[in-house]
Amino acid sequence: MGHKFPRFRWAAAALALTVALPGSAFAQGAGLGAAGELVDPDVLRVCADPSNMPFTDENGQGFENKLAELVAAKLGRKSVAYTWFPMATGFVRNTLRANRCDIIMGYAQGDELVQNTNAYYRSTYVMVYKKGGDLDGVETIEDPKLADKRLGIVGGTPPSANMAAAKLMKKAKNYPLMVDTRLAPSMAEVMIKDMLAGVIDVAVLWGPMAGYYAKQANADLAVVPLVKEKTGSRMVYRITMGVRPSDQEWKRTLNNFIKDNQGEINKLLLEYNVPLLDERDQPITE
């Protein structure tokens, strides 16, 4: 998702974009892996966007690239191979559902286009603003200190409903939900740069994107999880891996991987400045 699910990058697009797909699962015969499953037993075949930092890119620099390498190593796969497709309408249909790959590394829990594994992290939408000014201490979209500020928001994402309820949309700067990041920078990157330049006062973004680009900016920025909103849309989401509905054994294998390696997964995500939350919405810092 160049905001981006994811892209929205996928995690952001997966949260905000509905993709029309056939409801019935693809018919499958004898598989490469477990009986009836078309999962390659030797190569971890990943469905991914080729230009979607901090999640994935063709150079393997995203945290989902690194997670794929960890999955392959722990599950005894000989290598990782990618089917590249931009995060847009038709992504699932043309990758996972076409049996060209076996796993989407990051997918919002609850979307019916894929079968979700157990969640391997919880994150949230956040506000990003410069420290040391009159916004210090702001934790909610409803805060009166934001009344005369210009907020940047990706159209169609959950915080936009809260901003509308707080009457902040009139001055808001809207950024497009879907951007081809092969041709243009991520909207998250653009929004952080606009905030540093004074075009907007606050950037409201999906946490993993915001945390990464805020860190890249090398500025003294507050990244504030939106976990204290009293009304409006849900801000916190569980992120899973996505597999085909028919691949039950593959899902169980991945669930065991997540359970056995959660500490290592958290460490990887924190290296990319992903805002991680436990089940009580408290930050995970190690």
NORURHU-V130469 format. One record per backbone hydrogen bond with DSSP energy under -0.5 kcal/mol. NH is the residue of the N-H (numbers start at 0). CO is the residue of the C=O. If there is no record, write none. Layout:
# NORURHU-V130469
nh=NH co=CO
nh=NH co=CO
This chain:
# NORURHU-V130469
nh=1 co=7
nh=1 co=178
nh=2 co=0
nh=2 co=6
nh=5 co=8
nh=5 co=9
nh=7 co=3
nh=8 co=0
nh=8 co=6
nh=9 co=5
nh=10 co=4
nh=12 co=4
nh=12 co=8
nh=13 co=4
nh=13 co=9
nh=14 co=10
nh=15 co=11
nh=15 co=12
nh=16 co=12
nh=18 co=16
nh=20 co=18
nh=32 co=36
nh=36 co=33
nh=39 co=37
nh=43 co=78
nh=44 co=42
nh=45 co=43
nh=45 co=80
nh=46 co=102
nh=47 co=45
nh=47 co=82
nh=51 co=55
nh=54 co=51
nh=55 co=51
nh=57 co=49
nh=59 co=56
nh=62 co=53
nh=63 co=54
nh=64 co=54
nh=65 co=61
nh=66 co=62
nh=67 co=63
nh=68 co=64
nh=69 co=65
nh=70 co=66
nh=71 co=67
nh=72 co=68
nh=73 co=69
nh=74 co=70
nh=75 co=72
nh=76 co=71
nh=77 co=41
nh=78 co=41
nh=80 co=43
nh=82 co=45
nh=83 co=81
nh=84 co=47
nh=87 co=85
nh=90 co=87
nh=93 co=89
nh=94 co=90
nh=94 co=91
nh=96 co=91
nh=98 co=95
nh=99 co=94
nh=100 co=94
nh=101 co=44
nh=102 co=44
nh=103 co=241
nh=104 co=46
nh=104 co=102
nh=106 co=239
nh=108 co=237
nh=110 co=107
nh=113 co=110
nh=114 co=242
nh=115 co=113
nh=116 co=240
nh=119 co=238
nh=120 co=238
nh=122 co=236
nh=124 co=234
nh=125 co=204
nh=126 co=223
nh=127 co=202
nh=128 co=221
nh=130 co=219
nh=132 co=129
nh=135 co=132
nh=137 co=134
nh=142 co=139
nh=145 co=142
nh=146 co=143
nh=148 co=145
nh=150 co=148
nh=151 co=201
nh=152 co=172
nh=153 co=203
nh=154 co=152
nh=154 co=174
nh=156 co=153
nh=159 co=156
nh=160 co=157
nh=161 co=157
nh=162 co=158
nh=163 co=159
nh=164 co=160
nh=165 co=161
nh=166 co=163
nh=167 co=162
nh=171 co=167
nh=172 co=150
nh=173 co=171
nh=174 co=152
nh=178 co=1
nh=178 co=3
nh=180 co=178
nh=182 co=179
nh=183 co=179
nh=189 co=185
nh=190 co=186
nh=191 co=187
nh=192 co=188
nh=193 co=189
nh=194 co=190
nh=195 co=191
nh=196 co=192
nh=197 co=193
nh=197 co=194
nh=198 co=193
nh=199 co=193
nh=200 co=149
nh=201 co=149
nh=202 co=127
nh=203 co=151
nh=204 co=125
nh=204 co=202
nh=206 co=123
nh=208 co=205
nh=209 co=205
nh=210 co=206
nh=211 co=207
nh=212 co=208
nh=213 co=209
nh=214 co=210
nh=215 co=211
nh=216 co=212
nh=217 co=214
nh=218 co=213
nh=220 co=218
nh=221 co=128
nh=223 co=126
nh=223 co=221
nh=224 co=222
nh=225 co=124
nh=226 co=224
nh=236 co=122
nh=238 co=120
nh=239 co=106
nh=241 co=103
nh=242 co=114
nh=246 co=243
nh=247 co=245
nh=250 co=246
nh=251 co=247
nh=252 co=248
nh=253 co=249
nh=254 co=250
nh=255 co=251
nh=256 co=252
nh=257 co=253
nh=258 co=254
nh=259 co=255
nh=260 co=256
nh=261 co=258
nh=264 co=260
nh=265 co=261
nh=266 co=262
nh=267 co=263
nh=268 co=264
nh=269 co=265
nh=270 co=266
nh=271 co=267
nh=271 co=268
nh=272 co=269
nh=273 co=268
nh=275 co=273
nh=275 co=283
nh=276 co=121
nh=277 co=281
nh=280 co=277
nh=283 co=275
nh=284 co=282
